[in-house]
Amino acid sequence: MHKLDLDSDDVVSPTYAARSFSHDIPKYRLPAEGMSADAAYQLVHDELNLDGNPALNLASFVTSWMEPQANRLAVETLAKNMIDQDEYPQTEVVHRRVVSMIGRLFHAPAGSGSTGTATIGSSEAIMLAMLAHKRSWQRRREAEGKPTDNPNIVMGADVHTCWEKFARYFEVQARVVPMQEGRYTIGGEQVEPLLDERTIGVAGLLGTTFTGQMDDLASIDALLGRVESARGWRIPLHIDAASGGFLTPFCEPELEWDFRLARVRSINVSNHKFGLVYPGMGTVVFREQQDLPQELVFHINYLGGDMPNYSLNFSRPSNSVILQYFTFLRLGREGYSEIVASVMANAQALAGKLGAIDGLTLLNDASQFPIVVARAEDPEKLDLTLLSRLLRERGWIVPAYTLPPDAEHITVLRLVVKENFSRDMADMLAHDVRAAVHTLEHGPSARPKRERRRPLC
Ligand SMILES: *Cc1c(COP(=O)(O)O)cnc(C)c1O
């Protein structure tokens, strides 16, 4: 038996019955009053349902899945600010281990005082590397009594936007090698005419954003060697290994793209791509201590102790570094090799299926990186932008875009295959692409050709 409570006005407020769900809440002005944590959680959670599904996102290179143990570590370390090295000394030890492991993976020469740091991504890493090369160039010019104005960098039109950003933000002339039908990368031959005594560096790509191909790095390296002997210009080669830095070491370990090439003075990688950690993590590594002028390294002491720091940001979460450490320990070389092999196999299987679809032709069949790029056989008949939209209706996120100048007349579809994209998904996606192509070519009411059934054994 219970005594009746007849004078309380307390209300039970199930989440969806709360006022917040039936009243307008300002979207662009700080609300006057708050709401319960449960209500706020549910509201934000529901709004985000309008986002695409990361598992179906083949547009991005960025990791969209990690193991539950990684998720747990991420939550446990959310509150730690990476910059507080004195307060979180073990996090800093982990940071140093992670950067060292990456330096060794890229064959940084022992005993040369290689340095490196974690960054927010490859964009920050590239800015830091090129700022260092710009400053080194200025110091060399001053020592020679020469002017230090009008520096330039040489890159292909196949670079990621962050390279043009560097040039514009930090006032360096961008000398860009155009693309052409059939050549979507650069090599020494294209770079040579653009070099001069004011070139602070050359960008070489281990995996281009547009077509997932590789610049001819060995020929650029050889060219820079010849240029130094002949003209005395010491021009560093920076390798942008944002996407390839955790692929090539495992699927083509013999290929020399890294510090094994003599002119490579710095390398960046996006750990949040095939390093297999969530967004917010990149790394830059310098070959030798002298590649990073010490005047760019700040020594901060107001958090206690002396903290050398080379970064564009101050505060940043530490969990991405922790997650990379987790993944390194969890997988080892063997684990990465297995994952890269299976990602490559799935990408090649997907390429095979897409290449077999009437109306599509492959520009890249994922032979070197798990990236499939297709174009329309006849762009008049098949509009890839519409195809991309039709796929989106099924939930797939597959971008269509134009290639950089002078190949901008070519529109392509790009599919980046990641760890969590299984063979089963590849089958479903290829089926949906075939259906969408059919719809575009024959109208929405036409029934797609049935797939020819293969015998089961
Ligand atoms: C993704 C990418 C970048 C930019 O990297 P973020 O980590 O997103 O800043 C730069 N270069 C290449 C080749 C890339 O693929």
The ligand as a Tripos MOL2 file, in Angstrom:
@<TRIPOS>MOLECULE
LIG
   15    15     1     0     0
SMALL
NO_CHARGES

@<TRIPOS>ATOM
      1 C1         43.7790   14.6810  -47.8750 C.3       1 LIG1
      2 C2         44.9420   15.2820  -48.5330 C.ar      1 LIG1
      3 C3         45.5020   16.4760  -48.0710 C.ar      1 LIG1
      4 C4         44.9090   17.2600  -46.9300 C.3       1 LIG1
      5 O1         44.9750   16.5080  -45.7850 O.3       1 LIG1
      6 P1         44.1700   16.8140  -44.4410 P.3       1 LIG1
      7 O2         44.7040   15.7690  -43.5420 O.co2     1 LIG1
      8 O3         42.7370   16.6570  -44.7780 O.co2     1 LIG1
      9 O4         44.5020   18.1990  -44.0080 O.co2     1 LIG1
     10 C5         46.6410   16.9450  -48.6800 C.ar      1 LIG1
     11 N1         47.1840   16.2890  -49.7130 N.ar      1 LIG1
     12 C6         46.6700   15.1430  -50.2060 C.ar      1 LIG1
     13 C7         47.3350   14.4580  -51.3450 C.3       1 LIG1
     14 C8         45.5240   14.5950  -49.6250 C.ar      1 LIG1
     15 O5         45.0200   13.4640  -50.1120 O.3       1 LIG1
@<TRIPOS>BOND
     1     1     2 1
     2     2     3 ar
     3     2    14 ar
     4     3     4 1
     5     3    10 ar
     6     4     5 1
     7     5     6 1
     8     6     7 2
     9     6     8 1
    10     6     9 1
    11    10    11 ar
    12    11    12 ar
    13    12    13 1
    14    12    14 ar
    15    14    15 1
@<TRIPOS>SUBSTRUCTURE
     1 LIG1         1 GROUP 0 **** ****
